[in-house]
Amino acid sequence: MHKITWIPGDGVGPEISDASRAVIDASGVDIEWEIVDAGVDVMEQYGTPLPDHVLESVRRNKIAIKGPITTPVGTGFRSVNVALRKALDLYANLRPAKSLPGVKTRFEDIDLVIVRENTEDLYAGIEHMVTDDAAESIKIITKKASRRIVKFAFEYALQEGRKKVTAVHKANIMKCTDGLFLATAREVAQEYPQIEFEDRIVDNMCMQLVIKPELYDVLVLPNLYGDIVSDLCAGMVGGLGVAPGANIGEGIAVFEPVHGSAPKYKGMNKVNPLALLQSGILMLRYINEREAADRIYEAMIAVLEEGSKVTYDLGGSATTSQMAEAIIARM
Ligand code: NAD
């Protein structure tokens, strides 16, 4: 039996959480959920959107799945998501992008995995005004963080039977920072002779992805490029309603959809549960419950192929819960 923290989040988080949890439970996997609330709805009660007991629950159980959380405006709290990543040192952001039958996009047969470094780069937030008319931001790249993210990409490739890792950078211009990332990636690649390794300059990578995406497999990127390229890839497979993700550290992982809390749809039972459900499938694979993961995935594909029980963003009129019920019925 697994004990896993579930943070429903706010906005549409609770409704996609109910739908996704019902599907995961119906797969027969033995999980005891510890459901804890975070986000704007608990601000008043706890004075913070991320109460200590939520963080403690994730630390204790080591695995968590969460719905989106609104970033409160004007409270001085940057973001619950960023706070969680920092507090738990969730250094790897994993975002698979795989075409789904029945989900119309401009691209077919996309099967990419984006591994984004989550802790440094321009996201370290070290910036200031030099004068009223000039601002400066400092880009931090360390060998330690580069090494562990590239190692993560190779280990993931090995575990999932993938063939190639591509390091993405701009080392031709940023010779120190991206140069260090690339040199470190090359070093780590030597430790994995069974996996092909190559590198691409980020602008060329973007062009290649829309022209010949089939040439790529696992991409590993520093924080900023990872942020941009992962959204590009999410768009190639159907956008926010279906894009799953995970933030992973040493022996600890938080699975969550890429999308935010979509406040305008809150309480309407309308949005697509698949981004969160697919994050759940990723989680089941991570905890080695592969059979349950495959069962849910196949039922989900059957519902997408059949096409009548899908949410508005996929051209249907099913509600969040109806789509989940259809997946459960297929299982
Ligand atoms: P958003 O992702 O919440 O929504 C943008 C639009 O995308 C929605 O209006 C909707 O049209 C569509 N959409 C999103 N999720 C969908 C789904 N499951 N099914 C169908 N359509 C979907 O982005 P936003 O409006 O920029 O952000 C809202 C709030 O969420 C902000 O406070 C932001 O900070 C926060 N946010 C949180 C996370 C997170 O918790 N990890 C991530 C991104 C944004």
Boltz pocket constraint, residues with backbone or C-beta under 6 A from the ligand:
constraints:
  - pocket:
      binder: B
      contacts: [[A, 67], [A, 68], [A, 69], [A, 70], [A, 71], [A, 72], [A, 81], [A, 240], [A, 241], [A, 242], [A, 256], [A, 257], [A, 258], [A, 259], [A, 260], [A, 261], [A, 262], [A, 263], [A, 264], [A, 270], [A, 271], [A, 272], [A, 273], [A, 274], [A, 275], [A, 313]]
      max_distance: 6.0
